[in-house]
């Protein structure tokens, strides 16, 4: 059996679910542990069912304990003391694609597995497109949201994702900070304008002060829907833009992936994280600036 530890936010969970489907397609017995990845992360929960109606086979506590050799009875603790722990846990340490993951039959997979190389099967891709599809009528409820929707569809639109907030906090900034800085966004905006002089930018950010300080002009639009399902609404609206300027965020990544337009331009930062190489998160369609 293979068990995938679900953890992180929406974009991370989408990557883990994509790997789940790929392993299923390879004939593996696969389940998802949707408990342990959130015990020390009170701000996040499993969201795939609530947001997309996605279901999967769930691992029991007993199955997780068995595969990680975490039994707490006296005999098991003595055995671990004498012979070491016999855990089948695999840790995604580098952030790059590891083909061995797709070859395993027994493993507890702990990581984010952020690469489309983990889900290349055509049937898996079709299923992901279908299950991650967001219908506007399911998440856009206000006239403001529908107006943004109309503007995106009727213009040569480009999304700009500016992830700040938690990315600036101690313990997180060391990993994510300083990559998508002001110079990056300036380069990306200038590049996009040079390619598409009529481009209209739609800015998605958890920091509206950044928008007010760093951009101005009629071609820039700050998106703030206030929808109850704000994550889903933002993901939909970002994906509907014809082009994308990404943050180093899995949420950004999926918004561009969900855009099927063959002529789309995707601009990305020159590196993804400060402490991992993460080269395999980049797709063939992405352009580093």
C-alpha positions, 0 to 999 in steps of 0.5 A, a space after each residue: 500500500 502507498 499512503 500520501 500525507 495530505 498537507 498544505 493549502 489548496 494548491 499543495 493538496 491539488 498536487 498531492 491528489 494528482 500524484 494519487 491519481 497517477 499512482 492509481 492509474 499505475 495499478 497501485 493501492 493508494 490511500 490518503 492520510 488527511 489527518 496527520 498533515 494538519 495536526 500542527 497546521 491549525 490554519 489549514 484543513 483538507 479542502 478538496 471535497 468541500 471545494 471540488 467535491 473530490 473523494 478519495 480512499 482514506 487511510 485509517 489511523 491503524 494503516 498509518 501507524 503500521 506503514 510508519 512503524 509507529 506502534 506505541 505498545 511496549 514490545 514495538 518500542 523495544 524492537 525499535 530501540 534494538 533494531 531501529 525504526 522500520 518506517 516506509 516513509 519517503 520524504 520529498 527533500 529536494 522538491 524535484 521529480 523523483 521517478 522512484 516515487 512512481 515505482 514504489 509499492 509500499 510507502 508513506 509519501 510525505 511531501 508536496 510533489 510539485 511537478 507535472 512529471 508526477 501525472 503524465 498519464 492522459 487519462 489522469 490529465 483528463 480527469 484532473 481537468 474535469 475534477 478541477 473545473 470550476 463553474 462560475 455559477 458555483 462560486 461567483 455570487 455578486 455583481 462585482 464578481 461577475 463584472 470582473 469575470 466579464 472584464 477578464 473574458 473581454 480583454 487581453 487579460 493577464 493575471 498577476 499573483 502577489 503572495 505576501 502575508 504569510 510569505 513574510 513571516 519568520 519561519 516562512 520568509 527564509 524559504 519563500 521570501 525575496 524571490 518575487 520582489 518588486 524588481 521581478 514584478 517590474 520585469 514581468 510587467 514590462 515583458 508582458 506589455 512588450 509582448 501585448 501592448 493592449 494587455 490588461 492586468 488583474 492583480 490577485 494579492 493578499 496585500 492590497 497596500 502593495 497594489 496601491 504602492 507599486 502599480 497605477 494606471 487604467 490597465 491595472 485592476 485589483 481583484 477583491 471579490 469578497 466571495 465566501 469561497 474566495 479561494 475558488 473564485 480567485 482560482 477561477 478568475 486567474 485561470 480565465 486570464 489569457 496570460 499569467 505572471 506567477 508568484 512562487 506559489 502552487 496556487 499560481 501554478 494551478 491557475 496557469 495549468 487550468 488555462 488551456 489556451 495554446 497562445 498563453 504566456 506564463 512568466 515565472 520567477 527565476 527560482 522557486 524556493 530559497 532552500 530547494 532547487 525545485 527545477 521540475 516545478 517549471 513546465 515547458 510553457 513557463 518563461 523565467 524573467 
